[in-house]
Amino acid sequence: MSSLPLLQPQWPAPKSVRAACTLRGGGASVGCYASLNLSAAVGDDAGAVADNRRRVRAALGLRSEPLWLQQVHGIRVVDADAFGDSNGASALPQADGAITRVPGRVLAVQVADCMPVLLARSDGGAVAAAHAGWRGLAAGVLEAAVTALGGAEADLLAWLGPAIGREHFEVGDEVRLAFCEREARAAAAFQRNARGRWQCDLHQLAQQRLQTAGVVSIHGERRCTFTERDSFYSFRRDGVTGRIAALIWMEPA
């Protein structure tokens, strides 16, 4: 087993459900991508990205390549089981979430300030992963993932991964309006700053959306990707940068 540094979600998921979130250390990428960049779409050397993905597979003991997504800040959640075990670079599904009911099939979402959200059914029958930036979150990507999982929403578990913190996520009126028009209590996740703009709390907004969707068991990390430079990539902090990934799968019986 590799000594790759990883963040292990702390949540009461069934024993068959496995999950992890990578950190930025322990990889082969250099420069602004140093060092465990897992994105093949941000300008990094393709060989380094392939090596980084291999290191993650080895560290987690994965039997297959994760289903990597072409993330577009939307709400589409794909059924990973329809793709089988093939996930070639020319066939990346354009989506911001995925679900699987097949043990051994690995889901992944990549982030660098946006929030990765992992979900599981309490009976261990299905898992999902979602990429929740503000656009997808406002449009309903988490609700789409909850619906895709099926069953009673109260029987679902959610884990909210690291994301940019409120202190560093300044947004305009249009972002606040996108949330508040749909849910009045979203106003509590925005704080007016001295420039007349808003500091936005993605973690609080994601928690609200999941609660409204009926999810009761919500857990997660209040770690800020902007602040923790050594642990996380941050697009808002650095511009050109890499991506970490949150992964989830079910172990075969």
DRENLUMVO-206432 format. One line per 3 residues: number of its first residue (from 1); their letters; for each residue x, y, z of N, C-alpha, C. Coordinates in steps of 0.02 Angstrom, whole numbers, always signed. Layout:
DRENLUMVO-206432
NUM = a = X:Y:Z:X:Y:Z:X:Y:Z; ...
//
This chain:
DRENLUMVO-206432
1 = mss = +42:-60:+0:+0:+0:+0:+44:+63:+0; +27:+111:-42:+66:+172:-48:+57:+217:+13; +107:+260:+24:+103:+308:+79:+76:+375:+55
4 = lpl = +42:+376:-1:+14:+437:-30:-31:+472:+21; -21:+537:+33:-64:+572:+81:-135:+578:+54; -183:+558:+95:-253:+558:+76:-296:+583:+133
7 = lqp = -353:+612:+116:-403:+632:+165:-457:+578:+167; -467:+548:+225:-517:+496:+231:-581:+524:+260; -636:+522:+224:-700:+548:+249:-720:+514:+314
10 = qwp = -742:+554:+361:-768:+529:+425:-844:+534:+422; -875:+477:+408:-948:+474:+404:-970:+402:+415; -1032:+392:+437:-1055:+324:+454:-1080:+284:+395
13 = apk = -1041:+282:+341:-1060:+243:+282:-1053:+169:+296; -1090:+127:+260:-1083:+54:+268:-1011:+32:+255; -991:-23:+285:-922:-47:+278:-903:-61:+206
16 = svr = -952:-78:+165:-938:-93:+95:-923:-31:+54; -940:+27:+80:-929:+90:+44:-861:+118:+63; -821:+131:+12:-755:+160:+22:-751:+228:-11
19 = aac = -715:+274:+20:-709:+341:-7:-643:+372:+14; -620:+419:-26:-558:+455:-10:-557:+520:-49; -518:+567:-23:-507:+631:-58:-432:+641:-61
22 = tlr = -406:+653:-120:-334:+662:-126:-313:+731:-101; -250:+737:-85:-219:+801:-69:-168:+816:-125; -137:+874:-123:-96:+892:-181:-24:+865:-178
25 = ggg = -6:+832:-124:+62:+807:-117:+70:+735:-141; +133:+716:-154:+149:+647:-170:+145:+628:-243; +144:+678:-288:+136:+663:-358:+197:+679:-401
28 = asv = +188:+674:-467:+242:+683:-514:+241:+749:-551; +188:+788:-543:+182:+852:-580:+228:+904:-548; +247:+954:-589:+292:+1006:-566:+263:+1075:-581
31 = gcy = +298:+1126:-556:+278:+1194:-567:+212:+1210:-534; +168:+1246:-569:+104:+1265:-539:+58:+1206:-528; +75:+1148:-557:+34:+1088:-548:+59:+1043:-492
34 = asl = +114:+1061:-462:+144:+1017:-411:+94:+1003:-354; +87:+937:-335:+122:+883:-369:+75:+826:-390; +18:+816:-356:-28:+761:-373:-89:+788:-412
37 = nls = -75:+822:-467:-130:+846:-509:-162:+787:-545; -229:+782:-541:-263:+725:-571:-304:+745:-632; -300:+808:-653:-338:+830:-711:-296:+829:-774
40 = aav = -325:+801:-827:-292:+799:-892:-314:+858:-936; -350:+906:-906:-380:+960:-946:-358:+1029:-924; -302:+1034:-887:-281:+1099:-862:-212:+1120:-887
43 = gdd = -185:+1083:-935:-121:+1102:-964:-60:+1066:-936; -70:+1020:-891:-13:+983:-862:+12:+930:-911; +73:+907:-900:+103:+855:-940:+62:+791:-935
46 = aga = +43:+762:-992:-1:+704:-993:+31:+644:-957; +97:+636:-964:+131:+582:-931:+129:+588:-855; +136:+649:-831:+134:+661:-759:+64:+646:-731
49 = vad = +13:+667:-768:-56:+654:-746:-69:+579:-744; -47:+543:-795:-57:+470:-796:-21:+437:-738; +39:+461:-722:+77:+434:-665:+40:+449:-600
52 = nrr = +13:+510:-594:-23:+529:-533:-85:+485:-524; -121:+472:-577:-180:+430:-573:-162:+359:-555; -105:+335:-581:-81:+269:-564:-65:+265:-489
55 = rvr = -34:+317:-463:-17:+318:-391:-80:+316:-348; -132:+351:-369:-195:+350:-331:-226:+280:-333; -227:+249:-392:-254:+181:-396:-216:+134:-350
58 = aal = -150:+140:-349:-110:+96:-307:-122:+109:-233; -126:+173:-215:-136:+190:-144:-203:+165:-118; -253:+166:-160:-321:+147:-138:-337:+74:-155
61 = glr = -292:+41:-190:-305:-28:-208:-363:-36:-257; -370:+12:-302:-426:+10:-349:-416:-43:-402; -469:-78:-419:-466:-131:-469:-474:-104:-539
64 = sep = -498:-43:-546:-509:-15:-612:-498:+61:-610; -492:+90:-669:-484:+162:-675:-550:+197:-655; -548:+249:-616:-609:+286:-600:-642:+313:-663
67 = lwl = -707:+326:-658:-742:+359:-713:-729:+434:-706; -684:+459:-747:-670:+531:-746:-722:+567:-789; -744:+625:-766:-796:+663:-799:-768:+725:-833
70 = qqv = -801:+746:-886:-789:+812:-915:-838:+859:-881; -815:+893:-829:-859:+933:-786:-874:+1001:-818; -938:+1020:-816:-959:+1080:-852:-1001:+1127:-809
73 = hgi = -1001:+1117:-742:-1039:+1159:-696:-1114:+1155:-709; -1137:+1095:-727:-1208:+1083:-739:-1237:+1038:-686; -1292:+1004:-704:-1327:+962:-656:-1336:+890:-680
76 = rvv = -1305:+872:-737:-1314:+805:-763:-1276:+755:-719; -1311:+702:-700:-1282:+647:-661:-1288:+584:-704; -1231:+556:-723:-1232:+498:-768:-1231:+433:-729
79 = dad = -1258:+382:-761:-1256:+314:-733:-1190:+282:-756; -1143:+277:-710:-1077:+250:-727:-1081:+178:-751; -1132:+142:-731:-1138:+72:-751:-1151:+64:-825
82 = afg = -1176:+117:-856:-1189:+115:-928:-1124:+120:-969; -1070:+141:-936:-1006:+149:-971:-961:+88:-964; -981:+40:-924:-939:-19:-914:-873:+0:-882
85 = dsn = -821:-36:-902:-755:-24:-874:-712:+20:-919; -740:+45:-974:-701:+85:-1021:-711:+159:-1009; -657:+196:-1002:-661:+268:-991:-604:+301:-1027
88 = gas = -602:+293:-1093:-548:+322:-1133:-554:+397:-1136; -499:+431:-1149:-497:+504:-1149:-546:+534:-1199; -560:+497:-1254:-605:+523:-1305:-678:+512:-1288
91 = alp = -693:+479:-1232:-761:+462:-1216:-781:+486:-1146; -751:+540:-1122:-768:+565:-1057:-840:+590:-1056; -882:+564:-1012:-950:+590:-1009:-952:+662:-985
94 = qad = -991:+703:-1018:-998:+773:-998:-1051:+777:-944; -1030:+785:-883:-1075:+782:-825:-1040:+810:-764; -1079:+822:-712:-1052:+845:-648:-1070:+800:-590
97 = gai = -1091:+740:-607:-1105:+691:-557:-1111:+622:-588; -1104:+571:-546:-1110:+502:-570:-1136:+458:-514; -1167:+403:-534:-1194:+355:-486:-1174:+285:-509
100 = trv = -1165:+240:-461:-1153:+170:-478:-1187:+125:-427; -1209:+67:-451:-1236:+14:-409:-1193:-48:-413; -1138:-43:-449:-1095:-102:-461:-1033:-99:-416
103 = pgr = -1023:-148:-373:-963:-150:-332:-899:-150:-375; -849:-112:-353:-787:-108:-388:-783:-52:-439; -839:-22:-457:-839:+33:-505:-827:+98:-466
106 = vla = -777:+137:-487:-755:+195:-448:-778:+260:-481; -807:+303:-441:-829:+369:-463:-779:+421:-439; -772:+476:-477:-725:+529:-457:-751:+597:-481
109 = vqv = -740:+647:-441:-751:+716:-462:-688:+755:-444; -669:+803:-486:-608:+842:-477:-626:+914:-458; -587:+943:-412:-602:+1010:-388:-539:+1050:-374
112 = adc = -547:+1116:-374:-495:+1162:-352:-530:+1226:-328; -570:+1220:-277:-611:+1271:-243:-683:+1250:-240; -710:+1219:-295:-778:+1193:-293:-780:+1136:-242
115 = mpv = -841:+1118:-222:-849:+1068:-170:-863:+999:-199; -824:+948:-180:-842:+880:-198:-891:+852:-146; -945:+821:-170:-995:+793:-125:-1002:+719:-141
118 = lla = -995:+677:-90:-1003:+605:-97:-1067:+584:-62; -1103:+537:-93:-1166:+514:-65:-1169:+438:-67; -1205:+409:-19:-1213:+337:-17:-1280:+319:+13
121 = rsd = -1308:+264:-10:-1367:+237:+22:-1347:+199:+84; -1386:+204:+136:-1368:+173:+200:-1367:+97:+195; -1402:+69:+145:-1400:-4:+136:-1342:-26:+93
124 = gga = -1300:+21:+71:-1242:+5:+31:-1258:-15:-40; -1318:+0:-63:-1339:-22:-129:-1318:+23:-186; -1297:+84:-171:-1277:+131:-224:-1238:+188:-193
127 = vaa = -1194:+218:-234:-1156:+276:-213:-1156:+327:-269; -1140:+389:-252:-1138:+442:-303:-1085:+494:-283; -1063:+531:-334:-1016:+586:-323:-1040:+645:-364
130 = aha = -1032:+705:-336:-1055:+765:-371:-1004:+821:-364; -999:+861:-417:-955:+919:-419:-1000:+980:-408; -991:+1013:-351:-1036:+1067:-331:-1000:+1134:-327
133 = gwr = -990:+1165:-385:-972:+1235:-386:-1035:+1276:-376; -1030:+1342:-374:-1091:+1380:-359:-1143:+1373:-413; -1123:+1369:-477:-1172:+1363:-531:-1211:+1298:-527
136 = gla = -1174:+1243:-521:-1208:+1179:-516:-1249:+1172:-453; -1223:+1199:-399:-1259:+1196:-335:-1325:+1235:-340; -1321:+1294:-369:-1382:+1335:-376:-1432:+1303:-423
139 = agv = -1407:+1270:-475:-1452:+1240:-525:-1483:+1174:-503; -1452:+1141:-452:-1481:+1080:-426:-1443:+1015:-436; -1376:+1018:-441:-1339:+957:-452:-1345:+908:-393
142 = lea = -1350:+933:-332:-1356:+888:-275:-1425:+854:-275; -1476:+892:-291:-1542:+863:-295:-1545:+809:-350; -1510:+821:-405:-1508:+772:-459:-1473:+708:-437
145 = avt = -1420:+715:-397:-1384:+656:-372:-1427:+617:-322; -1462:+653:-279:-1507:+621:-231:-1561:+582:-267; -1591:+612:-318:-1643:+578:-356:-1616:+516:-391
148 = alg = -1555:+521:-418:-1525:+464:-454:-1512:+405:-408; -1497:+419:-345:-1483:+365:-297:-1546:+324:-282; -1605:+355:-286:-1667:+320:-274:-1677:+303:-201
151 = gae = -1734:+273:-186:-1750:+255:-117:-1771:+316:-76; -1776:+307:-11:-1796:+361:+34:-1737:+407:+47; -1749:+472:+38:-1695:+521:+48:-1666:+518:+119
154 = adl = -1709:+502:+168:-1686:+499:+237:-1637:+442:+249; -1632:+396:+202:-1586:+340:+208:-1520:+352:+173; -1509:+414:+150:-1447:+431:+116:-1398:+464:+164
157 = law = -1334:+458:+149:-1281:+491:+186:-1243:+535:+138; -1219:+592:+163:-1181:+638:+121:-1118:+660:+157; -1065:+669:+116:-1002:+696:+142:-982:+755:+99
160 = lgp = -972:+813:+131:-953:+874:+97:-877:+883:+103; -843:+885:+47:-770:+889:+47:-744:+960:+53; -678:+968:+52:-647:+1034:+58:-668:+1080:+0
163 = aig = -675:+1143:+15:-694:+1193:-36:-669:+1261:-14; -672:+1309:-58:-652:+1377:-39:-698:+1403:+17; -667:+1432:+68:-705:+1456:+125:-737:+1524:+113
166 = reh = -785:+1541:+155:-822:+1603:+147:-776:+1664:+146; -723:+1664:+186:-679:+1721:+192:-645:+1738:+126; -639:+1689:+81:-602:+1699:+19:-646:+1693:-44
169 = fev = -710:+1680:-35:-754:+1670:-93:-801:+1730:-100; -777:+1781:-134:-816:+1841:-146:-856:+1834:-211; -921:+1849:-207:-965:+1843:-266:-1009:+1906:-272
172 = gde = -1041:+1912:-329:-1085:+1969:-342:-1157:+1955:-325; -1199:+2005:-337:-1271:+1999:-321:-1304:+1942:-359; -1280:+1928:-421:-1312:+1877:-462:-1306:+1807:-431
175 = vrl = -1251:+1795:-396:-1242:+1730:-364:-1290:+1723:-305; -1293:+1774:-264:-1338:+1773:-207:-1410:+1765:-230; -1429:+1800:-282:-1497:+1797:-307:-1514:+1728:-333
178 = afc = -1465:+1695:-366:-1477:+1629:-393:-1497:+1579:-339; -1470:+1588:-279:-1488:+1544:-223:-1550:+1567:-186; -1554:+1632:-172:-1609:+1657:-131:-1676:+1654:-167
181 = ere = -1676:+1657:-233:-1739:+1651:-270:-1769:+1582:-262; -1727:+1533:-250:-1750:+1464:-243:-1764:+1446:-170; -1726:+1475:-124:-1734:+1458:-54:-1715:+1519:-11
184 = ara = -1764:+1545:+25:-1754:+1608:+62:-1698:+1602:+114; -1692:+1544:+146:-1642:+1538:+199:-1570:+1538:+173; -1562:+1535:+108:-1495:+1539:+79:-1462:+1605:+95
187 = aaa = -1501:+1656:+111:-1472:+1722:+127:-1423:+1718:+185; -1433:+1670:+230:-1389:+1663:+288:-1319:+1642:+268; -1310:+1616:+207:-1244:+1593:+184:-1204:+1648:+150
190 = fqr = -1231:+1709:+149:-1197:+1765:+116:-1188:+1822:+166; -1128:+1850:+166:-1112:+1906:+211:-1085:+1964:+170; -1116:+2022:+178:-1096:+2081:+140:-1026:+2103:+162
193 = nar = -983:+2120:+113:-916:+2144:+131:-909:+2219:+118; -851:+2245:+132:-840:+2318:+129:-844:+2344:+58; -839:+2300:+8:-842:+2321:-62:-913:+2318:-90
196 = grw = -961:+2302:-47:-1030:+2297:-69:-1046:+2232:-104; -1000:+2184:-102:-1011:+2118:-130:-1025:+2068:-74; -1022:+2004:-89:-1042:+1954:-40:-988:+1901:-31
199 = qcd = -979:+1880:+32:-937:+1822:+48:-984:+1762:+54; -970:+1711:+12:-1017:+1655:+2:-991:+1592:+37; -1036:+1558:+74:-1019:+1497:+110:-1047:+1437:+72
202 = lhq = -1005:+1406:+31:-1027:+1348:-9:-1049:+1290:+35; -1013:+1279:+90:-1029:+1223:+134:-1100:+1231:+162; -1117:+1290:+184:-1184:+1302:+212:-1238:+1293:+158
205 = laq = -1224:+1318:+98:-1272:+1312:+44:-1284:+1239:+25; -1230:+1200:+22:-1236:+1129:+5:-1276:+1093:+59; -1262:+1109:+121:-1299:+1077:+176:-1373:+1094:+173
208 = qrl = -1389:+1156:+158:-1459:+1177:+152:-1494:+1138:+96; -1461:+1134:+39:-1492:+1100:-19:-1505:+1026:-3; -1457:+994:+29:-1466:+923:+47:-1522:+914:+98
211 = qta = -1525:+958:+147:-1579:+954:+196:-1647:+963:+164; -1652:+1011:+120:-1716:+1023:+85:-1735:+963:+42; -1684:+928:+15:-1697:+868:-25:-1715:+807:+18
214 = gvv = -1710:+814:+85:-1729:+760:+130:-1673:+721:+159; -1610:+740:+144:-1553:+704:+171:-1541:+727:+243; -1536:+680:+289:-1529:+696:+360:-1457:+688:+384
217 = sih = -1424:+636:+361:-1356:+620:+384:-1305:+655:+340; -1284:+715:+362:-1237:+756:+323:-1173:+767:+364; -1117:+753:+334:-1053:+757:+368:-1004:+794:+322
220 = ger = -943:+808:+347:-897:+840:+301:-840:+878:+332; -804:+912:+288:-743:+948:+304:-753:+1023:+298; -734:+1061:+349:-735:+1133:+345:-664:+1158:+330
223 = rct = -631:+1126:+282:-563:+1146:+264:-565:+1189:+202; -525:+1243:+203:-527:+1292:+149:-471:+1280:+99; -489:+1269:+37:-440:+1256:-15:-396:+1316:-30
226 = fte = -423:+1376:-22:-385:+1437:-35:-331:+1447:+18; -348:+1433:+81:-302:+1446:+137:-247:+1394:+141; -264:+1330:+131:-217:+1275:+142:-178:+1261:+77
229 = rds = -131:+1304:+62:-93:+1300:+0:-55:+1234:-8; -28:+1207:+46:+11:+1146:+41:-32:+1083:+31; -96:+1088:+48:-140:+1030:+44:-185:+1029:-17
232 = fys = -204:+1089:-42:-255:+1092:-93:-237:+1140:-150; -263:+1124:-209:-260:+1172:-264:-316:+1222:-255; -305:+1283:-281:-357:+1334:-278:-355:+1376:-342
235 = frr = -407:+1372:-381:-410:+1410:-443:-414:+1485:-429; -452:+1503:-378:-459:+1574:-363:-394:+1603:-336; -355:+1565:-302:-292:+1588:-275:-237:+1591:-328
238 = dgv = -234:+1539:-371:-177:+1532:-415:-191:+1537:-489; -254:+1533:-509:-270:+1534:-581:-253:+1469:-614; -196:+1464:-647:-174:+1401:-677:-150:+1355:-622
241 = tgr = -182:+1297:-615:-165:+1253:-559:-194:+1183:-573; -182:+1137:-527:-205:+1068:-535:-272:+1056:-503; -290:+993:-496:-353:+973:-466:-342:+913:-420
244 = iaa = -374:+913:-363:-378:+854:-321:-441:+816:-342; -451:+757:-314:-511:+719:-331:-540:+686:-268; -606:+682:-267:-642:+643:-217:-669:+581:-252
247 = liw = -658:+523:-221:-676:+459:-253:-720:+418:-206; -765:+379:-236:-808:+336:-196:-824:+273:-237; -829:+217:-201:-845:+153:-233:-869:+104:-180
250 = mep = -894:+48:-203:-916:-6:-158:-871:-66:-168; -849:-94:-113:-807:-154:-117:-850:-215:-133; -826:-259:-177:-863:-321:-190:-868:-363:-127
253 = a = -923:-400:-122:-934:-442:-62:-883:-498:-59
//
